[in-house]
Amino acid sequence: MVVKEKRGRRRYIAFEAIGAADANEQLSTALQALFNRSGQRSPKLIQLEGRLGIVRCLEPEMKSVIETLNASIGEGEREIRFRTLCTSGTLRALRARIGLDKPERPRG
């Protein structure tokens, strides 16, 4: 048995935040609220730098995650929208496409 048969294939989705939020905490909170509002399981936030971010989900959930990400949250000046950029099966390929560097891990 192959490991992916048990765990499932993972997909990485790159997105861009458009709107009023300027801090990473505000964007991650808005992202969490967006998925809570839609009533589906929230994908794992892998990386968030500035207005670009990457989330991980399982392959069967990919289409619903993309649809939810392309929605907006908030109203008026406080509205935050997310726009998906591309999807990949590996983080390395996705980071190369959108121009994000691998974050440094703290060594200790």
KAQUI-V709715 format. One record per pair of residues at least 12 apart in sequence whose ideal C-beta (glycine too) atoms are under 7 Angstrom apart, sorted by the first residue. I is the first residue (numbers start at 0). J is the second residue. Records with the same first field share a line. If there is no record, write none. Layout:
# KAQUI-V709715
I = J  J
This chain:
# KAQUI-V709715
7 = 57  58
8 = 58  88
9 = 55  57
10 = 56  58  61  86  88
11 = 45  53  55  86  87  90  93
12 = 54  56  64  65  68  83  86
13 = 51  53  84  85  93  97
14 = 52  54  68  81  82  83  84
15 = 50  51  82  84
16 = 50  52  79  81
17 = 80  82
18 = 78  79  80
19 = 76  77  78  79
20 = 79
23 = 47
26 = 47  52
27 = 44  47
29 = 72  79
30 = 44
32 = 72
33 = 67  70  72
34 = 67
36 = 72
37 = 67
39 = 63  67
42 = 54  55  56  64
43 = 55
45 = 90
46 = 99  102
48 = 99
51 = 97  99
53 = 93
61 = 86
65 = 83
68 = 81  83
69 = 81  82  83
84 = 97
85 = 97
